Each structure stands twice: as C-alpha cells, then as structure tokens.
Amino acid sequence: MAEKNKLSIICMSGDFDKAIAVFTLASGAAAVNYEVNIFFTFWGLNTIKKKTGRSFNGKGILARVFNFLLGGRNNLPLSRLNFGGASPGLMTSLMKSRNVATLSELFQASIALKVNFYVCEMAMHVLGLEKDDFIPEVKDVLGVATFLELSKGGQTLFI
C-alpha cells in the first residue's frame, strides 16, 4: 500500500495574508487526501488562540501586554499596505465579492478536513501561554525535534 502524501507547514507569521496562504495550502492539501500538519510558532500562534480578539492572556505582565497587542485571529494585519488596520477587512470584502474563500472559511475548512494543529512548546512558553489558551482542535504541544520527526517523508513549508 502506498504511503499517504504529507504536507507540513511551519506557521511563524501572524500576518493576515500569510495566514491565508497557510490555511489555503492546508485545506487544499487535506481536500486531496494529504496528511497535513501545521506547527504554529511565535506570531503564528495568534491564528489559533481561543480568544480571537484582543485579550490580556498569558503569564506575567509583559506576556499579557504582548498577547494583547498581537490581538488574536480577528486582528491580523496585512503584511504590506495595512492602512492602519483597515486592509484585512477590505481584503475579506474583496474576497467575498470575488467568491474566494475568506480566512475564516479557510480556517474552518482546515478544521473540518482534520488538519493537524500543533503548538510550538518553546514559543508558547516565551509568550507565557498554555495549551488551554488555544482552540480545542490543537492536537498537541511539541518541540521542534518531535515536529521534524512527524514531518519526515513529506514536504515542509515555512510561512
């Protein structure tokens, strides 16, 4: 029996457009029966927090301020031409008008298609977060070595 195709994505960015790329690739690959693993680290953790808006979560004052400023999935900035935070809303509107899946729809599709979500243990600790701060679909908290082992035999992308 042939081995299942595998795609592993390291999601390091908390930018709106890069999150769209992560979830487009993840949901697309999962839809054609790939095993898909996403390793969320540093700013990428922002895309899978339970609280999708600004909140003071984390251990310690600096972590709480950092997490507030990051803002959650509903506050991801565009990597270029953010126009004071207006661009993600404009981009979402443009996507809807052109019948293209939005970030929210791609995110939900990735969950429905059973994409595996993993949190980087080191980044989680640096930002003062715990597994309970993330969506319940997070499969596990891993170190880099474990994620690399899990990714073996497939393609790995860094976004």
N, C-alpha and C positions, 0 to 999 in steps of 0.2 A: 504494500500500500504506500502510495506517495505521501511524503510529508506535506503538511499544510503550509502554504506561503505565510510568511511572517513579516510584519512591519512594526518596528519600534520607533517611537518618536520621543525625543527629549524636548520637552516644552519648558524653555527657560524664560521666554518673553511674556510680559504682561500687556503687550500691545494688542489692540483690537484686531488689526489686520493680520497679525501673526497668529492670533488665536483662531481666526477664521481659517487660515491655512492648516493649522494643526487639526481642527475638527473636520475640515473638508477631506483632508487626506485620510484621517482615521475612519470617518463614516464611509467614505468611498471604498477604502480597502476592506473594511468589515462587510460591506454590502456584497462584495465579490468573494466572500468567504476566506479572507485573510485572518490570521490571528493578529490582533492589534494591541500593542502595549504602549501606553503613554506614561512617561516618567516626568512628573511635574517638579520643577525645582525653582528656587528663588522667585522671581516675579511671576513665573508661570503658575505658582501656587494660587495666585489671585483668581485664576479662572475656575477653580474647583472648591472655593470656600463655600460653606453653607450660607453665610450672610453675603448676599450679592451686592449690597450697598456699603456705604462707609460705616465702619464699626470699630470700636476700640477693643479688639480682641488680641490676646497674646499675654505672655508673662512678662511683667516689668513695664515701666513707663515708656522706654524707648521702643520696645516691640509694639506696644499698644498704639503709639503715635505713628510708627511706620505702617502698621496694618490699616490704620485709619486713612492715611494718605494714599495708600495703594487703592483703596476704595471698592474692591470686590468686582465681580464679573460685569455688573451694570455700569461701572465707571472706567472701563479700559480705554485708554487714549489711543488715537491713531498714531502710528509711528512717525508719520510726516503730515504736515498740514492739519494739525489737530484743531486749529481755530478756537482756542480757549475751551476745548472740550465739546464743541458742537459737532465735530466731524463724525464721531461714531453714530450719532442719531441721524445725521444726513446720509451717511453710508447705508445704514439699515433701511432708511426710507427708499433710497435708490435701489437697493437690492430687492425690496418688496415690489417696487414698481416694475422691475425687470424680471420678476418671477424667479429670483435666485434665492436659495435658502439663506436665511439670516444666521447670525452667530447663535442665537438661542435655538433655532431649529436644528442647526448642525450639532450643537451640544446635546440636545435631546435625542437626535438620531444616533449619536455615538453611544449614548446610554442604552437606547433600545436595541442596538446591534451588538451589545455586550462587549464593547471595547474595554480593555483592562486599564484601569486608572491606578497609578502608583505615585506615592508621595516620597520625595527625597528626604531621608531622615535628617541629614545634616542641615539642609535649608530650613526644614521645619523647626529644628532646634534653634538655629540662628535667629529666626523670626519669632521665636517664643510661642509657637503654635503647637497644638496637639491634634491627634487624629480626629477627635470629636469636632474640630473646627472646620472639617471638610465634609463634602457631600457623602452620604452613606454608600454611594457606589464605588468609593475608593476601596480597592481590593486589599492594599497593604501599604505599609511604610517600609521602604527599602533603602539599603545603602547602594552605592554605585556598583560595587562588585557583584551584588546579587542581581541588579538590573542588567548588567552586562551578560551575566550567565543566562538570564531569562531571554535576552535578545539574540543569543547565539544562533547562527544558522539563518538569520533573516537580514533584511535591510534595516539600517538605523539612520534616522534623520535628526538633525539638531535645528530646532526653530526657536 
